[in-house]
Amino acid sequence: MFIDGEWVLPQGQARASVIDPSTEEPVAEIALGTAQDVDAAVAAARRAFAAWSVSSAQSRALLLDRVHTLILERAEWFAQAISLEMGAAIGFARSTQVPVAAQHIRVARDNLASYAFLTHRGDVAIMREAIGVCGLITPWNWPLYQITAKVGPALAAGCAVVLKPSELSPLSALLFAQVMQDADIPPGVFNLVSGTGPEVGAALSAHTDVDMISITGSTRAGVLVAQAAAPTVKRVAQELGGKSPNVILPDADLARAVPAGVAAALRNVGQSCSAPTRMIVPRERLQEVERIAHEAASSFVVGDPRSEQTTHGPVANRAQFNRVQEMIGIGIAEGARLVCGGLGRTEGLRRGFYCRPTIFSEVHPRMQIAQEEIFGPVLAIIPYDSVDEAVEIANGTVYGLGAHVQGRDLAAARAVAARIRCGQVHINYPAWSPHAPFGGYKRSGNGREYGIEGLEEYLETKAILGFQESSGSVQA
């Protein structure tokens, strides 16, 4: 555990093996924390919060700058750890997993240069101040990226934090804690307690001295956290499940829209909550879409994640492998037509949690594979007869996290994007932006991450009447 600026032994004896998903063999062992470790970490954060919350924005920005620099300097360490712990292809870990994680720290640092923590509305002063001690619960699929998306803005806001990373992919989190120590973060401002959700996550969520919980995970996990947090009426920010649509409009350039859509859906082996795993296409162009999608999936190289040639490694753990196999079987039983892939491991691979990139077509919107989050390399192609029907299909799940829209007529694409009930829409595959707020409607969660909105999640609003200053703003 990293508590109060030091590496310390946990108070319990429980351990867990870290499994390499490409070999199914243990590669490390980590300590699992207890509720007592959470108590120690929260107490350290509470002590540190008093000074950190009133520190200058400049001093907090300097700390984040050091963190950003160290992540970039140690990028290869992080990439190797992520590839080992959750099976990301090393090229993808290097090009995407680590660089985008560093971006969240950079944006949090840069936001501090311009954010007005005190503004005026006539003689009313509006003060934005740190909410307090924050418990941060992060998942295994983007292990470093999800950490920095929470830690960066929380520290920028002046909060002290206790991080619980996934026990399934903890190695990059431990490297990150070492970065925090080497960046000279004040003791107690950042703490890490490894452990399971039922033990450490539940203790954090229910803790009377934790002011906020931010969780990224399944909708089921988000519900449990919210229930545990309810008696203490703490703020709960949730980034949860998704079943994101990709609406291909009738005028779209299929040669561009379909391959990029397949790549987006199966990026990170489909283990992304916002992956556009429902491709909604004009019925009259269904056969052409299927042909192009099959060609796109055929270009993937599934294999050893340490190989430079691999584009897609295994899924991250046995439970996820079993889930993907189950849902592929359900899709076949439901009558969806296999375009490629199917049950079993990728040909030639006898060990490891390798799944075949799988594309179903002629999927009915009410099928399980069109409704449930699979979290693996499975794409459902759903035909439509009108744009209104396409929008209805896009909105026809309990989720509302992300969406994509493709079309040559930008005005028409914008109109469809405006009708989709979700937190973020991408038109014609734009570049990812760490400034674009990200979060869900419906059962995909609440609150926002990234950019200014991500910073403001960690702030409380205080109004001071009679302040008697009518204009201007003051930087904290």
N, C-alpha and C positions, 0 to 999 in steps of 0.2 A: 504494500500500500504506500502511496505518497501522501503524507498527512503533515500539515504544519511545516512544510518546507523540507521534510526529511523522508527517506525511505525507511519504513518501519515494518516489523513483522506483524501479521494479523493476529487478532486475539483468539481466533479459532484454528483448527487443524485441517480443515477441509481443503482439498486440492482438486484441480481438474486438468485433464490432458488437453492440449491443443492438437487437433488432428489436421494433418496435411490432406486436403480433400483429393489431391491427385494420386495419393498412394493409400489412403485410409489408415496411415500409420501415425502414431503420436510423435510430435517433434519438439514439444516443450511441455512443461507443467507449470501451472500458475496457482497462486494462493487464492482462495475464495473468502471474501470478507463476510462479516456478520453484522448484525444490528449494532453491536458494541463498537465495531470499527466505524460505522456510520455516525454514531454518537460522537466519537473522537474527531472525525473529519468535520462534522457540522459545528462542533464547538470551536475548532480552529478557525473555520470560516467566519463564524460569528465574531470572534475576537479581531480578526483581520479586517472585517467589513467596516468597522468604525473609522479607521484611518484611510482605507482604500476608497471608500465612497466619497470622501471629501478631498481626495488627491486631485491635482490639476489634470485637465484633459491632456495637456502636453506630456506630463509624466506617464500617463497611461498609454499614450500613443508611442512614446519611446520604448516602452516595454513590448508593445505589440510589434514594433519594428524589429526589435531583436528576435522575437519569436519567428517572424516572417523570414528573416535572414537565415536563421538556424534551420528551419524546415527546408529551405532551398539548398543549403549547404549539405544537408543530410538526406537529400531526395532519394538517393539510391538505397540507403538503408530502409527508408520507409517503403519504397517500391518492392524491395525484396521481402520485407515483412508481410506486406499486404498480399503478395503473390503466394507466400507460404501459408498464411493463416486462413485465407478464404478463396484461394485458387484463381485470382485474377491473372490473366495473361500478363507476363512481365512488361510487354510493350504497352499494354493498356494501363497498367499501374504507373509506368513512367510518364506516359503522355497525358493521362487524364486523372487518375485517382489522386496522385500527389499534387500536381500543379493546381488543380481546381481547389484543393484543400487549402493550399497556401493563399489563394485568392481571397478566401473569406477573412483571413487575418489581415491582409492588405486593405481590404475594403473597410473593415472595422477601424483600422488605424486611420485611414483617410477620412472617414466620416467624422472623426473627432475634431478634425481641423476646421469644420464648418458648422457643426451642429450647435444650435442655440439651446442650451439647457435652461435659460431664463429669458422669457419674452414678456411683453407688456400689452395689455388690452385696456387702454385708458388708464385708470388708477388701479387696475387689477394686474398683479404679477402672476404669470403662469410658470411654475417651476417644474421641471422634469428631473427627478432624482432616482437614484438606483433603488430597485425594489427590495434588495436585501441579499440573503443567502439563497442561492439557486442550486437545485439538484438537476443534473443534466444526465439523461439516460439515452444512450446511443446504440445503434444497431450494428449488425455484422456485415452488411452488404457494401457500404461505403465507409469503412471504419474510421479513417482519418478525416475525410471530408465532412462527415456528420459531427465529428468532435469540433472541428474548427468553426463550423457554421453556428455552433452554440457558444463555445468558449470565447471566440473573438468578440462578438457584440456584448456578451455578458460582462466581460472584463472592461470593455470600452465604456459601458454604462456605469461602471463603478461597483458592480456586484462582486461578491466572493462566491466561489463555486465548489461543488462536490460533483465530480464526474463518475458515473458508473458506465463504463464501456461494456460492450457485449463480451461475455466470457467465452464466446465461440471464436472471436477474432480480436484477442487482447494485445497482441504483440506491438502493433503500431501505436496503440494507446499508451503502452509503457514507454515506448520511444518518445512519444509526445510529452509525457510527464518529465522525462529527462531533459527535453528541450526547455520546458518551463523552468526547471531548476537551473539550467545553464544560462537562461536569460535573466536570472536574478530576480525572479518574481518574489515579492515579499511573502514570508511564511504565512500560510493559511489562506491566501487569496485563491490559490488553485490547489485542489486536493483530488486524489484519485483513489477510489475504493473498488477493486475488482469484485465480481460476485454475480450471483444469479438474480433474476428478477424477483422471484418469490422471497428471497432473503434481503438482498441489498436494495433492490428497486422498491420493494414494499416499505422497507424501513425509511428510505428517503422520502417517499411519497407521503407517508403518514407523520413524518417528524414535525413536532410542534415548533421547531426553530428554523424550519425551512420555509421561505416565503414564496417560492415559485418552483414548479417542476416544468421542465421542457423535455418531452419525450419524442423520439422518432422510432417508430416500430409498427407492429400490426395494429389493426383496429381493436382486436381483442385485448392486447396489452395496454392500449390507450384507455380503454374502458376501465380496466382494473386499476390503473394508476389514478384516474379521475375519482373512482370510488374511494380509494385509500386516502386521497387528498381532501375529499369533501368535508370531513369533520373539522378540519383546520381552516377551511375557506381560503386556501392558498390559490394563487393563480396557476392554471395548468395550460400550457401551450402544447398542442399535439399535432405532429405531422405523421399521418397514419397511412392506411392502405390506399390503393388506387386501382382503377381499371380503365386507363386513359384511352380515349378514342383518337383515331387519326382519320379525319374526314377528307377523303379524296373527292374534290368537286368535279363535275362533269368536264370542265375545261382544263383540268390539270394535265401537265406533261408527265405521263406515266413513266416514261423512261427515267425521269429524275425522281418523281414522287415515290414510286414503289420501292426501288432499292434503298433509298435513304430511310423510308419507313420501316423496312425490314431491319436495317442496321440499328435504327433507334429502338425498336421494340426488343431486340436481342442484345443490345449493348449491355456489358457487364453480365452476360449470360442471362439476360432478362430479369436480373435481380435488382430492379429499381422500382420504387413505388410509383414513379411517374411514367414508367415505360409505356409507350403507346401500343398496347397489345391487342387493341381492336382496330383493325383497318376496315373502314366503312367506305365502300366503293360503289360506283354506278353499276347496276345489274348488267347493263348492256356491254360493259367493258370487263366483266368478271373474268373471262377466259384469258384476256390479255394480261390482267393483273396477276393471275395465277402463274402464267408463264414467266413473267418478269420476276415475281417473288421467288419462284423456284430457282431461277438462275442466280439471284442474289444470295440465297441461302447456300447454294452449292459452292460459293466462293469462300465460305468460312473454313478455317482450319482449326478443328477441335483437337486438342491434345495437351501435352505437357505444358503447364503454364510457364515454366522456366525457359522454354524454347522461344527464340526470337521470331520463328515463323508462325507460332500459334496466335490465332485471333480470339479464340474462345476456349477457356479452360473448363474445369468441372464446376458444378454448382458447389456451394460453400460447405455443405454438411450433409450427413446422411438423412436427417429429417427432411431437408429440402429436396433431396434426390427422390425420396419416397413420395413426397407430395407431388412432384412433377410427374412421376410415373403414374400415380393414381389419376391425376387430372387428364393426362393423355388417354388413359384407358376410358375415362368417362366420356371424353370427346368422341372417341370411336364408337362407344356404345350409344351415344346420343344421335349418331347418324351424320355427324360432320364428316366431310370428305378430306382425307389426307392428301395434301399436295406434296409434302416431303416429311421425312423424319418418322416419328412413331415411338413405340415402346422400346425399352432396352438401352444399353450403352451404345455410344458411337462405335461403329464398326472398327474392329482391331484393338479395342481397349477393354481389357478384362478386369482391371482394377481402377478404382477411383470413381468419384461421383459424376461421371460424364453423362450428359443427356444429349440426345440427338436434337439438333435444331429442327423444330416441328412447326409446320404451317398447316392449319385447317382452313378449308373453304366451305362455302355454302352453310355458314354458321347462322343459326337462328338467334336473334337477340336474347331470347329467354333461356338458351342453353346454359348449363353451368360454366362451360369454358368461356362464355361471353359475359358472365356475371361475376364470377369469383376470381380473386387475385391468385394467380398461379405462382408467380415469382420464379419463373424459369424461362427457358428459351422456347416459348410457345406463343404463336401468333394466330389470332382468329380473324379471318376475312369474312366480312358481313356485307351482303349486297343490299342496295336500297333502290327505290324507284323514283323518289323525288327528294329534293334538298330538305323539304320539311320533314320527311321521314328520316333522313340522315341525322338531322338535329335531334329528333325524338329518340333515335337509337343512341346517339352520343350521350344524351342526358338520362338514359334509361337504366342506370345502375344506382346503388346506394352510395357510390363514390363520387368525388368531384375534386380531384387533385390537379391533374394536368390534362391538356388536350393539344392536338395538332390539327391544322387546316391547310390543305394544299389547293392552289388554284391560280390560274393566270390573271383573272380579274381580281385585283387587289381589293376593290370596294366590296365585291361579293364575298371574298374570303373574310374581310373584316366584319361584315354583317353576320356571317355564320359564327365567327369567333365570339361576337357579342352575345349570341344566343346560348352558348354553351355554359352550363352552370359548373364552373370550376375556378380554381385559384390562379391558374396560369395557362395561357394559350400561346402556342408557337405557330406563326404563319410562314409557310414555305421554308422551314428548317433554318431559322436564323441562328447566329452564333449565340452560345450560352452567355448569360450575363450575371455576374454576382451581385449586380445592383437591382435585378428584377425580383420583387418580393415573391415568395414561394410559400404556398400553404393550401389548405383544402376547404372545400365546401362539404356539407353533409357529413358522412361518416369518414371522410378523409381527414378530419381534424378541425382545429381552430387555431387562430394566431398565424403569424407570418415569420418567415426567416429570410435572411439575405437583405442587403441594402439598408436603407434608413429604417424601413419597417421592422427589420430584424433587430436593430438597435433599440427601437422603441418598445419592443416586447418586454425588455428588461427594465423599463422605467415606470415609475409612478407619476401621477399628475397632481400637483399641489397648487391651489389657487390662494393667493394672498391679497385680500382686499385692503384698500386704503394704502397701497404701496406708494401712491402719489408720484408716479412717473408715467408719462403719457406716450413715450416713444423710445425707440432704441431696443437693443438686446444686449445681453451680457453672456459671454462664453464662460462656462464653468472652469 
